[in-house]
Amino acid sequence: MSGTGAVVRAAGGWYFIECPACRRAHGWPGTWSWNGDVVSPTLEPELREQDATMVCNSFIHDGLIQFLSSCTHALAGRTVPLPPV
């Protein structure tokens, strides 16, 4: 992914951030509530990614990603800035 902020818009009306914990893209449909700011996004509801090897739950507010304690990665319970993509 490449862009000028923390959010990239993809085909089909989806938006993505690069998760600093999972090192994977996490996305949401354009129909979700978000402030439209690609540098300091605020998003509702929470993002949840899960597969056989990991769980990642987070809230995004003012360009910060707050990882919930239910995450199975090293940033569980921490809040960090979203990296640029």
DARA-V16581 format. One record per helix or strand of 2 or more residues. SS is the DSSP state (2 for helix, 1 for strand). FROM is the first residue (numbers start at 1). LEN is the number of residues. If there is no record, write none. Layout:
ss:SS from:FROM len:LEN
ss:SS from:FROM len:LEN
//
This chain:
ss:1 from:8 len:3
ss:2 from:11 len:3
ss:1 from:14 len:5
ss:1 from:25 len:5
ss:1 from:33 len:2
ss:1 from:43 len:8
ss:1 from:55 len:7
ss:1 from:64 len:4
ss:1 from:79 len:3
//
